[in-house]
Amino acid sequence: MPDERGRTARPETDCPVEVALAAVAGRWTTLVLRELMHGPASYGELRARLPEISSKVLAERLQALVERELAVRERLAGFPVRTSYRLTPAGRALRPLLVELYRTGARLVDARR
């Protein structure tokens, strides 16, 4: 429920809505999040699950998620060295937002028909 802080003349960087939108901003971000919602995945696994995404964009999205502390990058023991990405609790907390964005988008698509 919005509080009195929600009444501003311009977007503020600490506004909860702006923070939530920034967390999922960027083309492909929601799809990368969706894949990581299923559990940890290596870079190669994510590329296989999202074959249309370029290597550059996937690397950028993963780095952004790590920087936003929504995902962590882990080096796995063994040879060759492998990395795995997994969502943090903050990243997993985005699930209801993504579900609601999907539902809202579906309703908007239906309204256009």
C-alpha positions as CSV (number, residue, x, y, z in Angstrom):
1,M,0.0,0.0,0.0
2,P,1.5,3.3,-1.0
3,D,2.3,5.7,1.9
4,E,2.8,9.4,1.9
5,R,6.3,9.0,0.4
6,G,4.5,7.7,-2.8
7,R,3.4,11.3,-3.5
8,T,6.3,12.9,-5.3
9,A,6.6,15.3,-8.2
10,R,9.2,13.2,-9.9
11,P,10.6,9.6,-9.7
12,E,13.0,9.1,-6.9
13,T,15.7,6.4,-7.0
14,D,14.7,5.0,-3.7
15,C,11.0,4.8,-4.6
16,P,9.9,1.2,-4.2
17,V,8.2,1.2,-7.6
18,E,11.3,2.5,-9.3
19,V,13.5,0.0,-7.5
20,A,11.3,-2.9,-8.6
21,L,11.2,-1.7,-12.2
22,A,14.9,-1.3,-12.3
23,A,15.3,-4.8,-11.1
24,V,13.6,-6.2,-14.2
25,A,14.7,-3.5,-16.6
26,G,16.3,-4.4,-19.9
27,R,15.4,-6.6,-22.8
28,W,15.7,-10.3,-21.9
29,T,16.1,-9.6,-18.2
30,T,12.7,-11.1,-17.3
31,L,13.5,-14.2,-19.4
32,V,16.8,-14.7,-17.7
33,L,15.1,-14.3,-14.3
34,R,12.5,-16.8,-15.4
35,E,15.1,-19.4,-16.2
36,L,17.0,-18.8,-12.9
37,M,13.7,-19.2,-11.0
38,H,14.0,-22.9,-11.9
39,G,17.3,-23.2,-10.0
40,P,21.0,-22.6,-10.6
41,A,22.2,-22.7,-14.2
42,S,25.5,-22.3,-16.0
43,Y,26.0,-19.8,-18.7
44,G,25.9,-22.6,-21.3
45,E,22.6,-23.9,-19.9
46,L,21.1,-20.4,-20.1
47,R,22.3,-20.0,-23.7
48,A,20.7,-23.3,-24.6
49,R,17.4,-22.4,-22.9
50,L,17.4,-19.0,-24.6
51,P,18.8,-19.7,-28.0
52,E,17.8,-16.3,-29.5
53,I,19.7,-14.2,-27.0
54,S,23.2,-13.1,-28.0
55,S,26.2,-14.0,-25.9
56,K,26.9,-10.4,-25.3
57,V,23.4,-9.6,-24.1
58,L,23.3,-12.7,-21.9
59,A,26.6,-11.7,-20.3
60,E,25.4,-8.1,-19.7
61,R,22.1,-9.3,-18.2
62,L,23.8,-11.7,-15.9
63,Q,26.4,-9.1,-14.8
64,A,23.6,-6.6,-14.1
65,L,21.7,-9.1,-12.0
66,V,24.9,-9.8,-10.0
67,E,25.5,-6.1,-9.6
68,R,21.9,-5.6,-8.4
69,E,22.5,-8.4,-5.9
70,L,19.6,-10.4,-7.5
71,A,21.9,-13.2,-8.5
72,V,25.3,-14.6,-7.6
73,R,28.0,-16.1,-9.8
74,E,29.8,-19.1,-8.4
75,R,32.8,-20.9,-9.7
76,L,32.4,-24.6,-9.5
77,A,35.3,-26.9,-8.5
78,G,36.8,-29.1,-11.2
79,F,38.4,-28.8,-14.5
80,P,37.5,-27.1,-16.7
81,V,36.4,-24.3,-14.5
82,R,32.7,-23.8,-14.7
83,T,30.4,-21.1,-13.4
84,S,26.9,-21.2,-12.2
85,Y,24.4,-18.5,-11.6
86,R,21.7,-18.6,-9.0
87,L,19.2,-16.1,-7.6
88,T,19.6,-14.6,-4.2
89,P,16.6,-14.3,-1.9
90,A,16.0,-10.8,-3.3
91,G,16.0,-12.3,-6.8
92,R,13.6,-15.0,-5.9
93,A,11.4,-12.4,-4.3
94,L,10.7,-11.0,-7.8
95,R,8.6,-14.1,-8.7
96,P,5.2,-12.5,-7.7
97,L,6.1,-9.3,-9.6
98,L,6.9,-11.3,-12.8
99,V,3.7,-13.3,-12.4
100,E,1.7,-10.2,-12.1
101,L,3.4,-8.5,-15.0
102,Y,2.6,-11.5,-17.1
103,R,-1.1,-11.5,-16.1
104,T,-1.4,-7.7,-16.6
105,G,0.3,-8.0,-20.0
106,A,-2.0,-10.8,-21.0
107,R,-5.0,-8.7,-20.1
108,L,-3.7,-5.7,-22.0
109,V,-3.1,-7.9,-25.1
110,D,-6.7,-9.3,-24.8
111,A,-8.1,-5.7,-24.5
112,R,-6.4,-4.8,-27.8
113,R,-8.2,-7.6,-29.7
